[in-house]
Amino acid sequence: MNFSNLSEIAQYIVSEGKGILAADESNPTCKKRFDTISVECTEENRRNYRELLFTSEGMKENIGGVILFDETIRQHSESGKSLLELILDKGALPGIKVDKGLQPFNGSDLETLTQGLDDLDGRCSEYSGLGAKFTKWRVVININENLPTQECIDANMESLANYAKIAQKYGMVPIVEPEVLINGDHSIEDCYDATSRSIKSLFNYLSTNNVDISGTILKPNMVTPGTDHTNKATVEEVAQATIKCLKENVPAELPGITFLSGGQTEIESTQHLDMMNKIGGFSWKLSFSYGRALQASALSAWLGKKENISAAQSAFSHRAKMNKLASLGKWSESLEE
Ligand code: 13P
């Protein structure tokens, strides 16, 4: 696949309802996922699991990009092919997580600042040489009675803009991910406020840094109540609040918005995305960049056993297809049976 500019790469990733598979769990996060199925988190098991995902039939037509962790971009399958080639074989583009995780912000544990800018130039140069076409940087915003502070929002959004500029310098599309966490008892209005302030600040910094918006992808949370809030929101309420928040803060020239699932179930993530696309009325593609919501069923079907690979691949392929349909506003609950 040949692309003449960043905008073409970004558009390809979200073309025809395709979305992104986030398979960039760091080793400690991967261990957490493997613990739930009692599988040891060895390098070989991580490789086997990811190979299973990348060679699934459902990659084709449904997945436009895969986000990898540093270890995975260097791994090879038993047959000797690199995992990166397996992704390309399915028509998807390989991407790489380049942030180095969270540190306490201003000496407090309540807020964090994402790390990794110091040696980012050198790492981007290497990843681009290895064949990565896009990158991801995640910042995390917490909600409670007094949070988030504007200071923490701005520091993180500035880090995203600095990162995005460097990724673009090396010919890779930056995915900018400001995740407002779903944890807590906050209301949907609180989430709306924190998400809106974050995305507004982000696009201000992207503009000041002269980041090419037409070659950037936004990966936000949906606007939902916190997991411990007393009132659940309806699918329509989440969809309407999320669209409103995005329309107020995201420029029209951005090619794609790919949501994180952030602790929503597989079905909720699909349902909400589908509803937004059924409502419509926006210029960007609205699609997915799910980790857990694309992998949960596949993980439980796999259980680390060779004889379960085909069942795990079917489970993953099904979710990939359902989310593609949701990106086109063509999903319905009856398709889940
Ligand atoms: P989840 O969809 O599981 O939230 O993961 C997406 C991701 O890449 C988080 O950084």
Boltz pocket constraint, residues with backbone or C-beta under 6 A from the ligand:
constraints:
  - pocket:
      binder: B
      contacts: [[A, 22], [A, 138], [A, 177], [A, 259], [A, 260], [A, 261], [A, 262], [A, 263], [A, 289], [A, 290], [A, 291], [A, 292], [A, 293]]
      max_distance: 6.0
